[in-house]
Amino acid sequence: MDQKGKKRKKALKDMTAPRQPLTGYVRFLNDRREQFRAENPNMPFAEITKVLAAEWSALPQEQKQQYLTAAEQDRERYLQELAAYKQTEAYRIFHEQQANKKPKIDGEETMQGSENDLLGYDIPIFTEEFLDHNKSREAELRQLRKSNTDYEQQNATIQTYLAGLHTAIDKLSVETQQQRGNNNALQQHLQHLRTAFTNMFSSIHVPGLEAPTVENIDAFIVKLLAFVKEEPQNPVVNSVRSAVARLDLQA
């Protein structure tokens, strides 16, 4: 018997199962198809689908988002309803019917069911709904690939920025340590100068000034300079000059 003449039996469909979710692309097609057909009544279906697919690809992300958000909400609704449905008696009966169904000799129906299972949707192939679904999957795949590329580029940029940031931090750490060393050396030298000036001027009595100490030597020198300018002929000034001449600042 010619198997090509055999009528393929329709796959068993669970009429009580939750409604399958629609993708963002299919929602866009449903929104636009009737209006587009009315505007282009002589355009073939395949061409309409092609034009709308291009329109979806060119649609700005903010306009796509309303469809993608609705699709995600619909998917969550489906998963919740499906989880609840699997606990029902209707689900158990349907699976018993599937298990008891006689397998086809030529395997055609099994192949058809496998194709639909792989799609994740109960959609007969080579129908308008199937083509819409296939187009939506292709569009989503392109969008995912584009998003993946964008994320990889962003990640590479961030990694480059972080590498530069770590280099800058290391450089600043080295410079900070060097500056601390310089500050300590300057502080030690300043302390040496204060001690030297204190020892140098401790034996000189300057009228109106307290005897110098390490604590007050800075103020003492300021007042001493003012005294030298005001009374350059005072004998004390000669003593100051002689003491400064003997000062050794290299120690």
C-alpha contacts under 8 A as a table, 3 or more apart, distances in Angstrom:
res1	aa1	res2	aa2	distance
2	D	5	G	5.73
2	D	6	K	7.19
3	Q	6	K	5.14
8	R	108	E	7.65
8	R	109	E	6.97
9	K	109	E	7.18
10	K	109	E	7.77
11	A	109	E	6.80
11	A	112	Q	7.95
11	A	113	G	6.76
12	L	98	Q	7.24
13	K	122	D	7.86
14	D	17	A	5.62
14	D	94	F	6.56
16	T	90	A	7.16
16	T	91	Y	7.94
17	A	82	L	7.24
17	A	85	Y	6.88
17	A	91	Y	7.59
18	P	78	Y	6.48
18	P	81	E	6.11
18	P	82	L	6.05
18	P	85	Y	7.38
19	R	78	Y	6.90
20	Q	78	Y	6.49
20	Q	121	Y	6.91
21	P	71	A	7.01
21	P	74	D	5.42
21	P	75	R	5.23
21	P	78	Y	6.11
22	L	26	V	6.07
22	L	27	R	6.41
22	L	71	A	5.94
22	L	74	D	6.98
22	L	75	R	7.54
23	T	26	V	5.25
23	T	27	R	6.27
23	T	67	Y	7.94
23	T	68	L	7.20
23	T	71	A	5.12
23	T	72	E	7.88
23	T	133	H	7.96
23	T	136	S	6.93
24	G	27	R	5.12
24	G	28	F	6.25
24	G	64	K	7.71
24	G	67	Y	4.58
24	G	68	L	4.48
24	G	69	T	7.63
24	G	70	A	7.06
24	G	71	A	5.07
24	G	136	S	7.61
25	Y	28	F	5.02
25	Y	29	L	6.26
25	Y	56	W	7.24
25	Y	67	Y	7.22
25	Y	68	L	7.77
25	Y	135	K	7.92
25	Y	136	S	4.88
25	Y	139	A	7.32
25	Y	140	E	7.64
26	V	29	L	4.94
26	V	30	N	6.12
26	V	132	D	6.36
26	V	133	H	6.55
26	V	136	S	6.07
27	R	30	N	5.08
27	R	31	D	6.17
27	R	67	Y	6.28
27	R	71	A	7.64
28	F	31	D	5.02
28	F	32	R	6.20
28	F	56	W	7.52
28	F	67	Y	6.50
29	L	32	R	5.16
29	L	33	R	5.44
29	L	52	L	6.93
29	L	132	D	7.68
30	N	33	R	5.57
30	N	34	E	7.46
31	D	34	E	7.41
31	D	35	Q	7.96
32	R	35	Q	5.58
32	R	36	F	5.99
32	R	52	L	7.77
33	R	36	F	5.09
33	R	37	R	6.02
33	R	48	I	7.81
33	R	52	L	7.85
34	E	37	R	5.08
34	E	38	A	6.16
35	Q	38	A	5.12
35	Q	39	E	6.29
36	F	39	E	5.05
36	F	40	N	5.98
36	F	48	I	7.67
37	R	40	N	4.93
37	R	41	P	5.16
37	R	43	M	7.51
37	R	48	I	7.62
38	A	41	P	5.48
40	N	43	M	5.63
43	M	47	E	6.47
43	M	48	I	6.47
44	P	47	E	5.32
44	P	48	I	6.28
45	F	48	I	5.01
45	F	49	T	6.23
46	A	49	T	5.18
46	A	50	K	6.23
47	E	50	K	4.93
47	E	51	V	6.14
48	I	51	V	5.19
48	I	52	L	6.11
49	T	52	L	5.16
49	T	53	A	5.97
49	T	132	D	7.33
50	K	53	A	5.09
50	K	54	A	6.35
51	V	54	A	5.18
51	V	55	E	6.17
52	L	55	E	4.78
52	L	56	W	6.05
53	A	56	W	5.07
53	A	57	S	6.25
53	A	135	K	7.03
53	A	139	A	7.54
54	A	57	S	5.04
54	A	58	A	6.23
55	E	58	A	5.18
55	E	59	L	6.04
56	W	59	L	5.04
56	W	64	K	7.76
56	W	139	A	7.99
57	S	139	A	6.96
59	L	63	Q	6.52
59	L	64	K	6.35
60	P	63	Q	5.43
60	P	64	K	6.32
61	Q	64	K	4.92
61	Q	65	Q	5.96
62	E	65	Q	5.17
62	E	66	Q	7.45
63	Q	66	Q	6.17
63	Q	67	Y	7.82
64	K	67	Y	5.55
64	K	68	L	6.29
65	Q	68	L	4.90
65	Q	69	T	5.77
66	Q	69	T	5.22
66	Q	70	A	6.17
67	Y	70	A	5.12
67	Y	71	A	6.05
68	L	71	A	4.96
68	L	72	E	6.13
69	T	72	E	5.13
69	T	73	Q	6.24
70	A	73	Q	5.11
70	A	74	D	6.07
71	A	74	D	4.96
71	A	75	R	6.05
72	E	75	R	4.99
72	E	76	E	6.23
73	Q	76	E	5.15
73	Q	77	R	6.16
74	D	77	R	4.94
74	D	78	Y	6.14
75	R	78	Y	5.02
75	R	79	L	6.21
76	E	79	L	5.16
76	E	80	Q	6.20
77	R	80	Q	5.27
77	R	81	E	6.13
78	Y	81	E	5.10
78	Y	82	L	5.84
79	L	82	L	5.02
79	L	83	A	6.06
80	Q	83	A	5.24
80	Q	84	A	6.35
81	E	84	A	5.11
81	E	85	Y	5.93
82	L	85	Y	4.86
82	L	86	K	6.12
83	A	86	K	5.40
83	A	87	Q	7.09
84	A	87	Q	5.55
84	A	88	T	7.22
85	Y	88	T	5.32
85	Y	90	A	7.92
85	Y	91	Y	6.50
86	K	91	Y	5.58
86	K	92	R	7.57
87	Q	91	Y	7.17
88	T	91	Y	5.51
88	T	92	R	6.79
89	E	92	R	5.11
89	E	93	I	6.24
90	A	93	I	5.17
90	A	94	F	6.18
91	Y	94	F	5.19
91	Y	95	H	6.33
92	R	95	H	5.32
92	R	96	E	6.30
93	I	96	E	5.07
93	I	97	Q	6.27
94	F	97	Q	5.05
94	F	98	Q	6.30
95	H	98	Q	4.95
95	H	99	A	6.16
96	E	99	A	5.04
96	E	100	N	6.17
97	Q	100	N	5.15
97	Q	101	K	6.08
98	Q	101	K	5.21
103	P	107	G	7.47
103	P	110	T	7.54
104	K	107	G	5.20
104	K	108	E	6.97
104	K	109	E	6.50
104	K	110	T	7.16
107	G	110	T	5.17
107	G	111	M	6.19
108	E	111	M	5.13
108	E	112	Q	6.18
109	E	112	Q	4.88
109	E	113	G	6.07
110	T	113	G	5.08
110	T	114	S	6.09
111	M	114	S	5.00
111	M	115	E	6.24
112	Q	115	E	5.25
112	Q	116	N	6.45
113	G	116	N	5.15
113	G	117	D	6.05
114	S	117	D	4.91
114	S	118	L	6.07
115	E	118	L	5.19
115	E	119	L	6.40
116	N	119	L	5.08
116	N	120	G	6.36
116	N	121	Y	5.94
116	N	122	D	5.63
116	N	123	I	6.29
116	N	124	P	7.24
116	N	125	I	7.95
117	D	120	G	4.99
117	D	121	Y	6.51
117	D	122	D	7.28
118	L	121	Y	7.92
119	L	122	D	7.92
123	I	129	E	6.98
123	I	130	F	5.85
124	P	127	T	6.37
124	P	129	E	7.97
124	P	130	F	6.42
125	I	130	F	5.45
125	I	131	L	7.79
126	F	130	F	6.01
126	F	131	L	6.58
127	T	130	F	5.08
127	T	131	L	6.24
128	E	131	L	5.16
128	E	132	D	6.09
129	E	132	D	5.06
129	E	133	H	6.05
130	F	133	H	4.99
130	F	134	N	6.04
131	L	134	N	4.98
131	L	135	K	6.05
132	D	135	K	5.12
132	D	136	S	6.11
133	H	136	S	5.06
133	H	137	R	6.23
134	N	137	R	5.11
134	N	138	E	6.27
135	K	138	E	5.07
135	K	139	A	6.13
136	S	139	A	5.04
136	S	140	E	6.04
137	R	140	E	5.08
137	R	141	L	6.00
138	E	141	L	5.02
138	E	142	R	6.17
139	A	142	R	5.13
139	A	143	Q	6.16
140	E	143	Q	4.95
140	E	144	L	6.04
141	L	144	L	5.00
141	L	145	R	6.10
142	R	145	R	5.08
142	R	146	K	6.09
143	Q	146	K	5.03
143	Q	147	S	6.02
144	L	147	S	4.96
144	L	148	N	5.95
145	R	148	N	4.96
145	R	149	T	6.13
146	K	149	T	5.07
146	K	150	D	6.12
147	S	150	D	4.97
147	S	151	Y	6.05
148	N	151	Y	5.07
148	N	152	E	6.11
149	T	152	E	5.06
149	T	153	Q	6.18
150	D	153	Q	5.13
150	D	154	Q	6.10
151	Y	154	Q	4.98
151	Y	155	N	5.92
152	E	155	N	4.98
152	E	156	A	6.08
153	Q	156	A	5.06
153	Q	157	T	6.14
154	Q	157	T	5.03
154	Q	158	I	6.10
155	N	158	I	5.03
155	N	159	Q	6.04
156	A	159	Q	5.04
156	A	160	T	6.14
157	T	160	T	5.13
157	T	161	Y	6.12
158	I	161	Y	4.95
158	I	162	L	6.00
159	Q	162	L	5.03
159	Q	163	A	6.08
160	T	163	A	5.10
160	T	164	G	6.24
161	Y	164	G	5.13
161	Y	165	L	6.04
162	L	165	L	4.82
162	L	166	H	6.06
163	A	166	H	5.18
163	A	167	T	6.24
164	G	167	T	5.06
164	G	168	A	6.15
165	L	168	A	5.06
165	L	169	I	6.10
166	H	169	I	5.01
166	H	170	D	6.12
167	T	170	D	5.16
167	T	171	K	6.17
168	A	171	K	5.05
168	A	172	L	6.09
169	I	172	L	5.05
169	I	173	S	6.08
170	D	173	S	5.05
170	D	174	V	6.34
171	K	174	V	5.23
171	K	175	E	6.21
172	L	175	E	4.98
172	L	176	T	5.88
173	S	176	T	5.02
173	S	177	Q	6.25
174	V	177	Q	5.22
174	V	178	Q	6.25
175	E	178	Q	5.00
175	E	179	Q	6.03
176	T	179	Q	5.03
176	T	180	R	6.11
177	Q	180	R	5.08
177	Q	181	G	6.25
178	Q	181	G	5.07
178	Q	182	N	6.24
179	Q	182	N	4.94
179	Q	183	N	6.03
180	R	183	N	5.00
180	R	184	N	6.13
181	G	184	N	5.16
181	G	185	A	6.23
182	N	185	A	5.08
182	N	186	L	6.12
183	N	186	L	5.07
183	N	187	Q	6.01
184	N	187	Q	5.02
184	N	188	Q	6.15
185	A	188	Q	5.14
185	A	189	H	6.17
186	L	189	H	4.99
186	L	190	L	6.00
187	Q	190	L	5.07
187	Q	191	Q	6.18
188	Q	191	Q	5.09
188	Q	192	H	6.21
189	H	192	H	4.94
189	H	193	L	6.26
190	L	193	L	5.09
190	L	194	R	6.26
191	Q	194	R	5.12
191	Q	195	T	6.22
192	H	195	T	5.19
192	H	196	A	6.11
193	L	196	A	5.00
193	L	197	F	6.05
193	L	249	L	7.14
194	R	197	F	5.24
194	R	198	T	5.98
194	R	214	V	5.80
194	R	217	I	6.37
194	R	218	D	7.62
195	T	198	T	5.06
195	T	199	N	6.18
195	T	214	V	5.93
196	A	199	N	5.26
196	A	200	M	6.06
196	A	247	L	7.65
196	A	249	L	7.81
197	F	200	M	4.92
197	F	201	F	6.09
197	F	217	I	7.28
198	T	201	F	5.50
198	T	202	S	5.82
198	T	212	P	5.62
198	T	213	T	5.60
198	T	214	V	6.04
198	T	217	I	6.26
199	N	202	S	5.30
199	N	203	S	7.69
200	M	203	S	6.97
200	M	243	A	6.26
200	M	244	V	7.67
200	M	247	L	7.30
201	F	204	I	5.22
201	F	205	H	7.96
201	F	212	P	6.75
201	F	240	V	7.48
201	F	243	A	7.40
202	S	205	H	7.60
202	S	211	A	6.25
202	S	212	P	5.88
202	S	213	T	7.86
204	I	236	V	7.48
204	I	239	S	7.15
204	I	240	V	7.40
205	H	209	L	7.82
205	H	211	A	7.23
205	H	236	V	7.58
206	V	209	L	5.63
206	V	210	E	7.86
206	V	224	L	7.72
206	V	236	V	6.68
209	L	220	F	7.30
209	L	223	K	7.67
210	E	220	F	7.74
212	P	216	N	6.20
212	P	217	I	5.44
212	P	220	F	6.25
213	T	216	N	5.34
213	T	217	I	5.52
214	V	217	I	5.39
215	E	218	D	7.75
216	N	219	A	5.61
216	N	220	F	6.10
217	I	220	F	4.80
217	I	221	I	6.13
218	D	221	I	5.49
218	D	222	V	6.61
219	A	222	V	5.19
219	A	223	K	6.34
220	F	223	K	5.27
220	F	224	L	6.01
221	I	224	L	4.84
221	I	225	L	6.15
222	V	225	L	5.38
222	V	226	A	6.54
223	K	226	A	5.10
223	K	227	F	6.23
224	L	227	F	4.98
224	L	228	V	6.23
225	L	228	V	5.13
225	L	229	K	6.34
226	A	229	K	5.25
226	A	230	E	6.20
227	F	230	E	5.12
227	F	231	E	5.92
227	F	232	P	7.85
228	V	231	E	5.33
228	V	232	P	5.15
228	V	237	V	6.05
229	K	232	P	5.72
231	E	234	N	5.52
231	E	237	V	7.81
232	P	237	V	6.30
233	Q	237	V	6.99
234	N	237	V	5.58
234	N	238	N	7.54
235	P	238	N	5.46
235	P	239	S	6.82
236	V	239	S	5.06
236	V	240	V	6.27
237	V	240	V	4.99
237	V	241	R	6.23
238	N	241	R	5.06
238	N	242	S	6.15
239	S	242	S	5.14
239	S	243	A	6.15
240	V	243	A	5.13
240	V	244	V	6.20
241	R	244	V	5.15
241	R	245	A	6.19
242	S	245	A	5.12
242	S	246	R	6.48
243	A	246	R	5.25
243	A	247	L	6.36
244	V	247	L	5.07
248	D	251	A	6.62
